[in-house]
Amino acid sequence: MLDKTALTLNIIGGINWGLIGLFQFDLVAWLFGGSGSLLSRIIYALVGLSALWCISLLFRDDAIGREKM
């Protein structure tokens, strides 16, 4: 469950960075009242923490996935 939540937050962050890079539009800031608002900063922090969590996905042995094959 935590892995899926972290991946979802990373997808949101990736889409937001794509919008910033392509259109100079920060969706999170637009939705939550500016990039300096408390709620936006919480979202940014959660995306950053989820990215750190997802690093662990690279080094895990996925025994469950291998049993299905």
All heavy atoms as a GROMACS GRO file, in nm:
protein
  532
    1MET      N    1   0.083  -0.120   0.000
    1MET     CA    2   0.000   0.000   0.000
    1MET      C    3   0.087   0.126   0.000
    1MET      O    4   0.060   0.221  -0.073
    1MET     CB    5  -0.092  -0.004   0.122
    1MET     CG    6  -0.186   0.110   0.130
    1MET     SD    7  -0.306   0.096  -0.001
    1MET     CE    8  -0.416   0.224   0.040
    2LEU      N    9   0.191   0.124   0.082
    2LEU     CA   10   0.281   0.240   0.090
    2LEU      C   11   0.355   0.260  -0.042
    2LEU      O   12   0.374   0.374  -0.086
    2LEU     CB   13   0.379   0.223   0.205
    2LEU     CG   14   0.470   0.341   0.236
    2LEU    CD1   15   0.389   0.466   0.267
    2LEU    CD2   16   0.562   0.309   0.350
    3ASP      N   17   0.390   0.150  -0.107
    3ASP     CA   18   0.460   0.160  -0.236
    3ASP      C   19   0.370   0.227  -0.341
    3ASP      O   20   0.415   0.314  -0.415
    3ASP     CB   21   0.501   0.022  -0.286
    3ASP     CG   22   0.610  -0.041  -0.201
    3ASP    OD1   23   0.676   0.032  -0.124
    3ASP    OD2   24   0.628  -0.163  -0.211
    4LYS      N   25   0.245   0.186  -0.346
    4LYS     CA   26   0.152   0.244  -0.444
    4LYS      C   27   0.126   0.391  -0.416
    4LYS      O   28   0.116   0.472  -0.507
    4LYS     CB   29   0.021   0.166  -0.446
    4LYS     CG   30   0.037   0.030  -0.511
    4LYS     CD   31  -0.094  -0.042  -0.519
    4LYS     CE   32  -0.073  -0.179  -0.581
    4LYS     NZ   33  -0.199  -0.251  -0.596
    5THR      N   34   0.116   0.427  -0.289
    5THR     CA   35   0.096   0.568  -0.252
    5THR      C   36   0.218   0.650  -0.293
    5THR      O   37   0.204   0.759  -0.349
    5THR     CB   38   0.073   0.580  -0.100
    5THR    OG1   39  -0.041   0.500  -0.065
    5THR    CG2   40   0.047   0.724  -0.060
    6ALA      N   41   0.336   0.598  -0.266
    6ALA     CA   42   0.459   0.669  -0.303
    6ALA      C   43   0.470   0.683  -0.455
    6ALA      O   44   0.507   0.790  -0.505
    6ALA     CB   45   0.581   0.595  -0.247
    7LEU      N   46   0.437   0.579  -0.528
    7LEU     CA   47   0.442   0.587  -0.673
    7LEU      C   48   0.340   0.687  -0.727
    7LEU      O   49   0.369   0.762  -0.820
    7LEU     CB   50   0.419   0.449  -0.734
    7LEU     CG   51   0.536   0.352  -0.723
    7LEU    CD1   52   0.494   0.212  -0.768
    7LEU    CD2   53   0.654   0.399  -0.803
    8THR      N   54   0.222   0.690  -0.668
    8THR     CA   55   0.119   0.786  -0.710
    8THR      C   56   0.167   0.929  -0.687
    8THR      O   57   0.151   1.016  -0.774
    8THR     CB   58  -0.012   0.761  -0.633
    8THR    OG1   59  -0.056   0.628  -0.659
    8THR    CG2   60  -0.120   0.859  -0.674
    9LEU      N   61   0.227   0.955  -0.571
    9LEU     CA   62   0.280   1.088  -0.544
    9LEU      C   63   0.392   1.125  -0.640
    9LEU      O   64   0.404   1.240  -0.683
    9LEU     CB   65   0.329   1.098  -0.399
    9LEU     CG   66   0.219   1.109  -0.294
    9LEU    CD1   67   0.277   1.093  -0.154
    9LEU    CD2   68   0.147   1.242  -0.306
   10ASN      N   69   0.474   1.028  -0.676
   10ASN     CA   70   0.581   1.054  -0.773
   10ASN      C   71   0.525   1.083  -0.911
   10ASN      O   72   0.581   1.166  -0.984
   10ASN     CB   73   0.679   0.938  -0.778
   10ASN     CG   74   0.781   0.948  -0.668
   10ASN    OD1   75   0.843   1.052  -0.651
   10ASN    ND2   76   0.796   0.842  -0.593
   11ILE      N   77   0.419   1.018  -0.948
   11ILE     CA   78   0.355   1.046  -1.077
   11ILE      C   79   0.299   1.188  -1.076
   11ILE      O   80   0.317   1.263  -1.173
   11ILE     CB   81   0.247   0.942  -1.108
   11ILE    CG1   82   0.312   0.807  -1.137
   11ILE    CG2   83   0.158   0.987  -1.224
   11ILE    CD1   84   0.215   0.690  -1.141
   12ILE      N   85   0.235   1.226  -0.967
   12ILE     CA   86   0.183   1.364  -0.955
   12ILE      C   87   0.298   1.463  -0.965
   12ILE      O   88   0.289   1.564  -1.036
   12ILE     CB   89   0.106   1.381  -0.822
   12ILE    CG1   90  -0.023   1.301  -0.826
   12ILE    CG2   91   0.079   1.528  -0.792
   12ILE    CD1   92  -0.093   1.288  -0.693
   13GLY      N   93   0.408   1.435  -0.896
   13GLY     CA   94   0.524   1.523  -0.901
   13GLY      C   95   0.584   1.530  -1.040
   13GLY      O   96   0.624   1.638  -1.087
   14GLY      N   97   0.590   1.417  -1.109
   14GLY     CA   98   0.644   1.415  -1.243
   14GLY      C   99   0.558   1.494  -1.341
   14GLY      O  100   0.609   1.568  -1.426
   15ILE      N  101   0.427   1.480  -1.329
   15ILE     CA  102   0.337   1.557  -1.414
   15ILE      C  103   0.353   1.706  -1.385
   15ILE      O  104   0.358   1.788  -1.477
   15ILE     CB  105   0.192   1.511  -1.394
   15ILE    CG1  106   0.173   1.370  -1.453
   15ILE    CG2  107   0.092   1.610  -1.457
   15ILE    CD1  108   0.042   1.305  -1.417
   16ASN      N  109   0.362   1.741  -1.257
   16ASN     CA  110   0.379   1.881  -1.220
   16ASN      C  111   0.509   1.938  -1.277
   16ASN      O  112   0.512   2.048  -1.332
   16ASN     CB  113   0.374   1.898  -1.068
   16ASN     CG  114   0.360   2.042  -1.027
   16ASN    OD1  115   0.271   2.112  -1.074
   16ASN    ND2  116   0.446   2.087  -0.938
   17TRP      N  117   0.620   1.861  -1.265
   17TRP     CA  118   0.747   1.908  -1.320
   17TRP      C  119   0.742   1.917  -1.472
   17TRP      O  120   0.803   2.006  -1.533
   17TRP     CB  121   0.862   1.818  -1.277
   17TRP     CG  122   0.916   1.858  -1.144
   17TRP    CD1  123   0.902   1.790  -1.026
   17TRP    CD2  124   0.988   1.977  -1.113
   17TRP    NE1  125   0.964   1.860  -0.925
   17TRP    CE2  126   1.017   1.975  -0.976
   17TRP    CE3  127   1.031   2.084  -1.188
   17TRP    CZ2  128   1.086   2.077  -0.914
   17TRP    CZ3  129   1.101   2.186  -1.125
   17TRP    CH2  130   1.128   2.181  -0.989
   18GLY      N  131   0.670   1.826  -1.536
   18GLY     CA  132   0.653   1.835  -1.680
   18GLY      C  133   0.579   1.961  -1.722
   18GLY      O  134   0.616   2.029  -1.818
   19LEU      N  135   0.475   1.995  -1.646
   19LEU     CA  136   0.400   2.119  -1.674
   19LEU      C  137   0.487   2.242  -1.652
   19LEU      O  138   0.480   2.338  -1.729
   19LEU     CB  139   0.275   2.126  -1.586
   19LEU     CG  140   0.163   2.029  -1.622
   19LEU    CD1  141   0.055   2.030  -1.514
   19LEU    CD2  142   0.104   2.062  -1.757
   20ILE      N  143   0.569   2.238  -1.548
   20ILE     CA  144   0.659   2.351  -1.522
   20ILE      C  145   0.760   2.364  -1.636
   20ILE      O  146   0.785   2.475  -1.686
   20ILE     CB  147   0.731   2.334  -1.386
   20ILE    CG1  148   0.631   2.348  -1.271
   20ILE    CG2  149   0.843   2.436  -1.371
   20ILE    CD1  150   0.686   2.307  -1.135
   21GLY      N  151   0.817   2.254  -1.678
   21GLY     CA  152   0.918   2.258  -1.783
   21GLY      C  153   0.863   2.299  -1.919
   21GLY      O  154   0.928   2.373  -1.993
   22LEU      N  155   0.745   2.250  -1.951
   22LEU     CA  156   0.689   2.277  -2.084
   22LEU      C  157   0.614   2.410  -2.093
   22LEU      O  158   0.620   2.478  -2.195
   22LEU     CB  159   0.596   2.163  -2.125
   22LEU     CG  160   0.662   2.027  -2.149
   22LEU    CD1  161   0.558   1.921  -2.172
   22LEU    CD2  162   0.758   2.035  -2.267
   23PHE      N  163   0.540   2.441  -1.987
   23PHE     CA  164   0.448   2.555  -1.994
   23PHE      C  165   0.470   2.660  -1.885
   23PHE      O  166   0.392   2.755  -1.876
   23PHE     CB  167   0.303   2.506  -1.987
   23PHE     CG  168   0.270   2.403  -2.090
   23PHE    CD1  169   0.245   2.271  -2.054
   23PHE    CD2  170   0.265   2.436  -2.224
   23PHE    CE1  171   0.213   2.175  -2.148
   23PHE    CE2  172   0.234   2.341  -2.320
   23PHE     CZ  173   0.208   2.211  -2.282
   24GLN      N  174   0.569   2.641  -1.799
   24GLN     CA  175   0.593   2.728  -1.684
   24GLN      C  176   0.467   2.743  -1.600
   24GLN      O  177   0.430   2.852  -1.556
   24GLN     CB  178   0.644   2.865  -1.730
   24GLN     CG  179   0.779   2.859  -1.796
   24GLN     CD  180   0.829   2.995  -1.839
   24GLN    OE1  181   0.755   3.094  -1.835
   24GLN    NE2  182   0.953   3.000  -1.879
   25PHE      N  183   0.398   2.630  -1.579
   25PHE     CA  184   0.274   2.628  -1.502
   25PHE      C  185   0.288   2.527  -1.389
   25PHE      O  186   0.305   2.408  -1.412
   25PHE     CB  187   0.155   2.590  -1.591
   25PHE     CG  188   0.025   2.581  -1.517
   25PHE    CD1  189  -0.037   2.695  -1.469
   25PHE    CD2  190  -0.035   2.458  -1.495
   25PHE    CE1  191  -0.157   2.687  -1.399
   25PHE    CE2  192  -0.155   2.449  -1.426
   25PHE     CZ  193  -0.215   2.564  -1.379
   26ASP      N  194   0.281   2.575  -1.265
   26ASP     CA  195   0.292   2.490  -1.147
   26ASP      C  196   0.151   2.456  -1.101
   26ASP      O  197   0.082   2.536  -1.038
   26ASP     CB  198   0.370   2.564  -1.038
   26ASP     CG  199   0.402   2.476  -0.919
   26ASP    OD1  200   0.341   2.368  -0.905
   26ASP    OD2  201   0.487   2.517  -0.839
   27LEU      N  202   0.107   2.334  -1.133
   27LEU     CA  203  -0.029   2.291  -1.101
   27LEU      C  204  -0.054   2.286  -0.951
   27LEU      O  205  -0.159   2.328  -0.904
   27LEU     CB  206  -0.056   2.154  -1.164
   27LEU     CG  207  -0.195   2.095  -1.143
   27LEU    CD1  208  -0.301   2.184  -1.210
   27LEU    CD2  209  -0.202   1.953  -1.195
   28VAL      N  210   0.042   2.237  -0.874
   28VAL     CA  211   0.026   2.228  -0.728
   28VAL      C  212   0.009   2.368  -0.669
   28VAL      O  213  -0.081   2.391  -0.588
   28VAL     CB  214   0.145   2.154  -0.664
   28VAL    CG1  215   0.138   2.161  -0.512
   28VAL    CG2  216   0.150   2.010  -0.710
   29ALA      N  217   0.092   2.461  -0.711
   29ALA     CA  218   0.081   2.598  -0.660
   29ALA      C  219  -0.052   2.660  -0.702
   29ALA      O  220  -0.117   2.729  -0.623
   29ALA     CB  221   0.197   2.683  -0.712
   30TRP      N  222  -0.095   2.632  -0.824
   30TRP     CA  223  -0.221   2.688  -0.872
   30TRP      C  224  -0.339   2.632  -0.793
   30TRP      O  225  -0.431   2.705  -0.757
   30TRP     CB  226  -0.237   2.655  -1.021
   30TRP     CG  227  -0.362   2.710  -1.082
   30TRP    CD1  228  -0.388   2.839  -1.113
   30TRP    CD2  229  -0.477   2.636  -1.118
   30TRP    NE1  230  -0.514   2.850  -1.167
   30TRP    CE2  231  -0.571   2.725  -1.173
   30TRP    CE3  232  -0.511   2.500  -1.111
   30TRP    CZ2  233  -0.695   2.685  -1.218
   30TRP    CZ3  234  -0.634   2.460  -1.157
   30TRP    CH2  235  -0.725   2.552  -1.210
   31LEU      N  236  -0.335   2.502  -0.763
   31LEU     CA  237  -0.446   2.440  -0.690
   31LEU      C  238  -0.452   2.480  -0.543
   31LEU      O  239  -0.560   2.491  -0.486
   31LEU     CB  240  -0.436   2.287  -0.699
   31LEU     CG  241  -0.469   2.224  -0.833
   31LEU    CD1  242  -0.440   2.074  -0.829
   31LEU    CD2  243  -0.615   2.248  -0.869
   32PHE      N  244  -0.334   2.503  -0.483
   32PHE     CA  245  -0.331   2.521  -0.338
   32PHE      C  246  -0.285   2.659  -0.293
   32PHE      O  247  -0.244   2.678  -0.180
   32PHE     CB  248  -0.243   2.413  -0.275
   32PHE     CG  249  -0.296   2.274  -0.300
   32PHE    CD1  250  -0.230   2.188  -0.385
   32PHE    CD2  251  -0.413   2.232  -0.241
   32PHE    CE1  252  -0.278   2.061  -0.411
   32PHE    CE2  253  -0.463   2.105  -0.265
   32PHE     CZ  254  -0.396   2.020  -0.350
   33GLY      N  255  -0.293   2.759  -0.379
   33GLY     CA  256  -0.273   2.896  -0.335
   33GLY      C  257  -0.131   2.949  -0.341
   33GLY      O  258  -0.092   3.029  -0.256
   34GLY      N  259  -0.052   2.906  -0.437
   34GLY     CA  260   0.084   2.958  -0.450
   34GLY      C  261   0.186   2.859  -0.398
   34GLY      O  262   0.156   2.776  -0.313
   35SER      N  263   0.308   2.871  -0.449
   35SER     CA  264   0.413   2.776  -0.411
   35SER      C  265   0.460   2.794  -0.267
   35SER      O  266   0.521   2.705  -0.210
   35SER     CB  267   0.531   2.786  -0.506
   35SER     OG  268   0.587   2.915  -0.502
   36GLY      N  269   0.432   2.909  -0.208
   36GLY     CA  270   0.474   2.933  -0.070
   36GLY      C  271   0.369   2.899   0.033
   36GLY      O  272   0.396   2.905   0.153
   37SER      N  273   0.250   2.860  -0.011
   37SER     CA  274   0.144   2.828   0.085
   37SER      C  275   0.178   2.700   0.160
   37SER      O  276   0.250   2.614   0.111
   37SER     CB  277   0.008   2.815   0.016
   37SER     OG  278   0.002   2.693  -0.055
   38LEU      N  279   0.126   2.689   0.279
   38LEU     CA  280   0.156   2.574   0.364
   38LEU      C  281   0.113   2.444   0.298
   38LEU      O  282   0.188   2.345   0.298
   38LEU     CB  283   0.087   2.589   0.500
   38LEU     CG  284   0.109   2.476   0.599
   38LEU    CD1  285   0.257   2.463   0.633
   38LEU    CD2  286   0.027   2.497   0.724
   39LEU      N  287  -0.004   2.441   0.237
   39LEU     CA  288  -0.054   2.319   0.175
   39LEU      C  289   0.034   2.278   0.056
   39LEU      O  290   0.066   2.159   0.039
   39LEU     CB  291  -0.199   2.336   0.131
   39LEU     CG  292  -0.277   2.209   0.100
   39LEU    CD1  293  -0.263   2.107   0.212
   39LEU    CD2  294  -0.422   2.242   0.078
   40SER      N  295   0.076   2.374  -0.024
   40SER     CA  296   0.165   2.343  -0.137
   40SER      C  297   0.298   2.289  -0.086
   40SER      O  298   0.351   2.191  -0.142
   40SER     CB  299   0.192   2.468  -0.220
   40SER     OG  300   0.077   2.508  -0.288
   41ARG      N  301   0.351   2.348   0.017
   41ARG     CA  302   0.478   2.302   0.072
   41ARG      C  303   0.465   2.161   0.129
   41ARG      O  304   0.559   2.081   0.118
   41ARG     CB  305   0.528   2.400   0.177
   41ARG     CG  306   0.569   2.534   0.112
   41ARG     CD  307   0.612   2.637   0.210
   41ARG     NE  308   0.724   2.589   0.288
   41ARG     CZ  309   0.754   2.633   0.410
   41ARG    NH1  310   0.682   2.728   0.466
   41ARG    NH2  311   0.858   2.585   0.475
   42ILE      N  312   0.350   2.130   0.187
   42ILE     CA  313   0.327   1.993   0.237
   42ILE      C  314   0.325   1.895   0.121
   42ILE      O  315   0.385   1.787   0.128
   42ILE     CB  316   0.197   1.987   0.320
   42ILE    CG1  317   0.215   2.062   0.452
   42ILE    CG2  318   0.154   1.843   0.344
   42ILE    CD1  319   0.087   2.082   0.531
   43ILE      N  320   0.255   1.930   0.012
   43ILE     CA  321   0.250   1.844  -0.106
   43ILE      C  322   0.391   1.823  -0.161
   43ILE      O  323   0.431   1.710  -0.192
   43ILE     CB  324   0.158   1.902  -0.214
   43ILE    CG1  325   0.015   1.917  -0.163
   43ILE    CG2  326   0.163   1.819  -0.342
   43ILE    CD1  327  -0.056   1.788  -0.130
   44TYR      N  328   0.468   1.932  -0.175
   44TYR     CA  329   0.605   1.920  -0.226
   44TYR      C  330   0.688   1.830  -0.136
   44TYR      O  331   0.766   1.747  -0.185
   44TYR     CB  332   0.673   2.057  -0.235
   44TYR     CG  333   0.609   2.154  -0.332
   44TYR    CD1  334   0.598   2.289  -0.300
   44TYR    CD2  335   0.561   2.112  -0.455
   44TYR    CE1  336   0.541   2.379  -0.389
   44TYR    CE2  337   0.504   2.201  -0.544
   44TYR     CZ  338   0.494   2.334  -0.511
   44TYR     OH  339   0.438   2.423  -0.598
   45ALA      N  340   0.674   1.844  -0.006
   45ALA     CA  341   0.750   1.762   0.088
   45ALA      C  342   0.709   1.614   0.078
   45ALA      O  343   0.796   1.526   0.081
   45ALA     CB  344   0.730   1.812   0.231
   46LEU      N  345   0.580   1.588   0.064
   46LEU     CA  346   0.533   1.450   0.050
   46LEU      C  347   0.584   1.387  -0.079
   46LEU      O  348   0.623   1.269  -0.080
   46LEU     CB  349   0.380   1.445   0.054
   46LEU     CG  350   0.316   1.468   0.190
   46LEU    CD1  351   0.164   1.474   0.177
   46LEU    CD2  352   0.357   1.361   0.289
   47VAL      N  353   0.587   1.463  -0.187
   47VAL     CA  354   0.640   1.411  -0.313
   47VAL      C  355   0.789   1.380  -0.297
   47VAL      O  356   0.836   1.276  -0.342
   47VAL     CB  357   0.615   1.511  -0.429
   47VAL    CG1  358   0.692   1.472  -0.553
   47VAL    CG2  359   0.466   1.519  -0.460
   48GLY      N  360   0.862   1.468  -0.231
   48GLY     CA  361   1.005   1.444  -0.208
   48GLY      C  362   1.030   1.322  -0.121
   48GLY      O  363   1.117   1.240  -0.152
   49LEU      N  364   0.952   1.306  -0.015
   49LEU     CA  365   0.968   1.189   0.071
   49LEU      C  366   0.930   1.061  -0.003
   49LEU      O  367   0.994   0.957   0.015
   49LEU     CB  368   0.882   1.204   0.197
   49LEU     CG  369   0.929   1.310   0.296
   49LEU    CD1  370   0.826   1.329   0.407
   49LEU    CD2  371   1.064   1.272   0.355
   50SER      N  372   0.827   1.069  -0.086
   50SER     CA  373   0.788   0.950  -0.161
   50SER      C  374   0.896   0.912  -0.262
   50SER      O  375   0.919   0.794  -0.289
   50SER     CB  376   0.654   0.970  -0.231
   50SER     OG  377   0.664   1.060  -0.338
   51ALA      N  378   0.966   1.012  -0.318
   51ALA     CA  379   1.076   0.982  -0.409
   51ALA      C  380   1.188   0.909  -0.335
   51ALA      O  381   1.247   0.813  -0.387
   51ALA     CB  382   1.130   1.110  -0.472
   52LEU      N  383   1.218   0.951  -0.214
   52LEU     CA  384   1.318   0.882  -0.134
   52LEU      C  385   1.275   0.738  -0.105
   52LEU      O  386   1.356   0.646  -0.109
   52LEU     CB  387   1.345   0.957  -0.004
   52LEU     CG  388   1.415   1.092  -0.019
   52LEU    CD1  389   1.421   1.162   0.117
   52LEU    CD2  390   1.554   1.075  -0.077
   53TRP      N  391   1.147   0.720  -0.075
   53TRP     CA  392   1.094   0.586  -0.048
   53TRP      C  393   1.108   0.498  -0.173
   53TRP      O  394   1.143   0.380  -0.164
   53TRP     CB  395   0.949   0.593  -0.004
   53TRP     CG  396   0.890   0.458   0.018
   53TRP    CD1  397   0.816   0.384  -0.068
   53TRP    CD2  398   0.906   0.378   0.136
   53TRP    NE1  399   0.783   0.264  -0.012
   53TRP    CE2  400   0.836   0.257   0.114
   53TRP    CE3  401   0.970   0.397   0.258
   53TRP    CZ2  402   0.831   0.156   0.208
   53TRP    CZ3  403   0.963   0.296   0.352
   53TRP    CH2  404   0.894   0.178   0.327
   54CYS      N  405   1.080   0.555  -0.290
   54CYS     CA  406   1.083   0.478  -0.415
   54CYS      C  407   1.224   0.434  -0.453
   54CYS      O  408   1.240   0.340  -0.531
   54CYS     CB  409   1.018   0.556  -0.528
   54CYS     SG  410   0.838   0.561  -0.513
   55ILE      N  411   1.326   0.498  -0.398
   55ILE     CA  412   1.462   0.451  -0.421
   55ILE      C  413   1.476   0.308  -0.371
   55ILE      O  414   1.543   0.225  -0.433
   55ILE     CB  415   1.566   0.545  -0.353
   55ILE    CG1  416   1.568   0.680  -0.424
   55ILE    CG2  417   1.704   0.481  -0.352
   55ILE    CD1  418   1.649   0.784  -0.352
   56SER      N  419   1.407   0.277  -0.261
   56SER     CA  420   1.415   0.141  -0.206
   56SER      C  421   1.356   0.038  -0.301
   56SER      O  422   1.393  -0.079  -0.297
   56SER     CB  423   1.345   0.134  -0.071
   56SER     OG  424   1.204   0.145  -0.086
   57LEU      N  425   1.265   0.079  -0.389
   57LEU     CA  426   1.207  -0.015  -0.485
   57LEU      C  427   1.311  -0.069  -0.581
   57LEU      O  428   1.299  -0.181  -0.631
   57LEU     CB  429   1.095   0.053  -0.565
   57LEU     CG  430   0.972   0.098  -0.487
   57LEU    CD1  431   0.875   0.171  -0.578
   57LEU    CD2  432   0.905  -0.018  -0.418
   58LEU      N  433   1.414   0.008  -0.607
   58LEU     CA  434   1.519  -0.035  -0.698
   58LEU      C  435   1.602  -0.150  -0.642
   58LEU      O  436   1.660  -0.228  -0.718
   58LEU     CB  437   1.613   0.082  -0.730
   58LEU     CG  438   1.552   0.198  -0.807
   58LEU    CD1  439   1.652   0.314  -0.812
   58LEU    CD2  440   1.512   0.155  -0.946
   59PHE      N  441   1.609  -0.160  -0.511
   59PHE     CA  442   1.697  -0.256  -0.447
   59PHE      C  443   1.624  -0.372  -0.382
   59PHE      O  444   1.686  -0.455  -0.319
   59PHE     CB  445   1.785  -0.184  -0.343
   59PHE     CG  446   1.866  -0.074  -0.404
   59PHE    CD1  447   1.829   0.059  -0.386
   59PHE    CD2  448   1.975  -0.102  -0.483
   59PHE    CE1  449   1.902   0.162  -0.444
   59PHE    CE2  450   2.050   0.000  -0.541
   59PHE     CZ  451   2.013   0.132  -0.521
   60ARG      N  452   1.494  -0.379  -0.398
   60ARG     CA  453   1.418  -0.488  -0.337
   60ARG      C  454   1.418  -0.611  -0.426
   60ARG      O  455   1.417  -0.601  -0.548
   60ARG     CB  456   1.274  -0.445  -0.313
   60ARG     CG  457   1.260  -0.355  -0.197
   60ARG     CD  458   1.116  -0.349  -0.156
   60ARG     NE  459   1.093  -0.215  -0.102
   60ARG     CZ  460   0.976  -0.158  -0.100
   60ARG    NH1  461   0.871  -0.217  -0.150
   60ARG    NH2  462   0.963  -0.038  -0.049
   61ASP      N  463   1.412  -0.727  -0.361
   61ASP     CA  464   1.396  -0.852  -0.432
   61ASP      C  465   1.246  -0.881  -0.437
   61ASP      O  466   1.183  -0.904  -0.336
   61ASP     CB  467   1.471  -0.964  -0.358
   61ASP     CG  468   1.466  -1.094  -0.433
   61ASP    OD1  469   1.444  -1.092  -0.555
   61ASP    OD2  470   1.486  -1.198  -0.367
   62ASP      N  471   1.190  -0.883  -0.556
   62ASP     CA  472   1.046  -0.901  -0.572
   62ASP      C  473   1.014  -1.050  -0.585
   62ASP      O  474   0.985  -1.101  -0.692
   62ASP     CB  475   0.997  -0.824  -0.695
   62ASP     CG  476   0.847  -0.822  -0.705
   62ASP    OD1  477   0.779  -0.855  -0.607
   62ASP    OD2  478   0.797  -0.789  -0.815
   63ALA      N  479   1.017  -1.119  -0.472
   63ALA     CA  480   0.994  -1.263  -0.472
   63ALA      C  481   0.850  -1.296  -0.512
   63ALA      O  482   0.826  -1.397  -0.577
   63ALA     CB  483   1.025  -1.321  -0.334
   64ILE      N  484   0.757  -1.213  -0.477
   64ILE     CA  485   0.616  -1.240  -0.510
   64ILE      C  486   0.596  -1.236  -0.661
   64ILE      O  487   0.531  -1.322  -0.718
   64ILE     CB  488   0.524  -1.139  -0.440
   64ILE    CG1  489   0.532  -1.156  -0.289
   64ILE    CG2  490   0.381  -1.155  -0.487
   64ILE    CD1  491   0.461  -1.050  -0.210
   65GLY      N  492   0.654  -1.138  -0.727
   65GLY     CA  493   0.641  -1.127  -0.872
   65GLY      C  494   0.705  -1.244  -0.944
   65GLY      O  495   0.658  -1.289  -1.049
   66ARG      N  496   0.811  -1.297  -0.891
   66ARG     CA  497   0.882  -1.408  -0.954
   66ARG      C  498   0.805  -1.540  -0.940
   66ARG      O  499   0.814  -1.627  -1.023
   66ARG     CB  500   1.022  -1.424  -0.896
   66ARG     CG  501   1.112  -1.311  -0.939
   66ARG     CD  502   1.253  -1.333  -0.892
   66ARG     NE  503   1.331  -1.214  -0.923
   66ARG     CZ  504   1.433  -1.174  -0.854
   66ARG    NH1  505   1.471  -1.241  -0.748
   66ARG    NH2  506   1.499  -1.066  -0.889
   67GLU      N  507   0.729  -1.554  -0.830
   67GLU     CA  508   0.653  -1.676  -0.810
   67GLU      C  509   0.540  -1.689  -0.911
   67GLU      O  510   0.502  -1.796  -0.950
   67GLU     CB  511   0.594  -1.679  -0.668
   67GLU     CG  512   0.700  -1.700  -0.562
   67GLU     CD  513   0.641  -1.690  -0.422
   67GLU    OE1  514   0.518  -1.679  -0.409
   67GLU    OE2  515   0.717  -1.694  -0.326
   68LYS      N  516   0.487  -1.575  -0.957
   68LYS     CA  517   0.376  -1.577  -1.052
   68LYS      C  518   0.421  -1.622  -1.189
   68LYS      O  519   0.344  -1.670  -1.268
   68LYS     CB  520   0.311  -1.439  -1.060
   68LYS     CG  521   0.239  -1.401  -0.935
   68LYS     CD  522   0.176  -1.264  -0.949
   68LYS     CE  523   0.108  -1.222  -0.820
   68LYS     NZ  524   0.051  -1.088  -0.830
   69MET      N  525   0.550  -1.602  -1.223
   69MET     CA  526   0.599  -1.637  -1.356
   69MET      C  527   0.626  -1.781  -1.362
   69MET      O  528   0.629  -1.875  -1.366
   69MET     CB  529   0.726  -1.561  -1.388
   69MET     CG  530   0.700  -1.415  -1.397
   69MET     SD  531   0.856  -1.334  -1.438
   69MET     CE  532   0.793  -1.198  -1.531
   0.00000   0.00000   0.00000
